[in-house]
């Protein structure tokens, strides 16, 4: 059970890191108008979603399994 939780966490962390690396690329140009670019918003949303999934998984499963 804990092995499966770690595998799922690895997946979310990897995908969050990929999104973070994309955010870094356009962070210098980040301003209010950057949010008009749907592709940038998708990347930011993806990072936020993965971050939340990591938090939830750690709180709801990992800490209970340890």
C-alpha positions in Angstrom: 0.0 0.0 0.0 2.7 2.5 0.9 4.7 1.5 -2.2 1.7 2.5 -4.4 1.4 5.8 -2.5 5.0 6.6 -3.2 4.6 5.7 -6.9 1.7 8.0 -7.2 3.6 10.8 -5.3 6.5 10.3 -7.7 4.2 10.7 -10.7 2.7 14.0 -9.3 6.1 15.3 -8.3 7.5 14.6 -11.7 4.6 16.3 -13.5 4.6 19.2 -11.2 8.4 19.6 -11.8 7.8 19.6 -15.6 5.2 22.3 -15.2 7.4 24.3 -12.9 10.3 24.2 -15.4 7.9 25.6 -18.1 6.8 28.4 -15.7 10.4 29.3 -15.1 10.9 29.8 -18.8 8.2 32.5 -19.1 8.4 33.9 -15.5 10.5 36.8 -16.6 7.6 38.0 -18.8 5.0 37.4 -16.1 2.6 40.2 -15.6 -1.2 40.6 -15.6 -1.3 40.3 -19.4 0.5 36.9 -19.3 -2.7 35.5 -17.9 -4.4 36.3 -21.2 -2.2 33.6 -22.8 -4.2 30.4 -22.4 -1.2 28.1 -22.8 0.5 29.9 -19.9 -2.6 29.6 -17.8 -2.8 25.8 -18.5 0.8 25.3 -17.3 0.2 27.3 -14.1 -3.1 25.4 -13.5 -1.3 22.1 -14.1 1.4 23.1 -11.5 -1.2 24.2 -8.9 -3.3 21.0 -9.5 -0.2 18.7 -9.0 0.9 20.6 -5.9 -2.6 20.2 -4.4 -2.6 16.5 -5.3 0.7 16.0 -3.6 -0.5 17.8 -0.5 -3.7 15.7 -0.4 -2.0 12.4 -1.0 0.5 13.1 1.7 -2.1 14.1 4.2 -4.8 11.6 3.5 -2.7 8.5 2.7 1.1 8.7 3.4 1.0 10.0 6.9 -1.7 7.5 7.8 0.3 4.6 6.4 3.5 5.6 8.2 
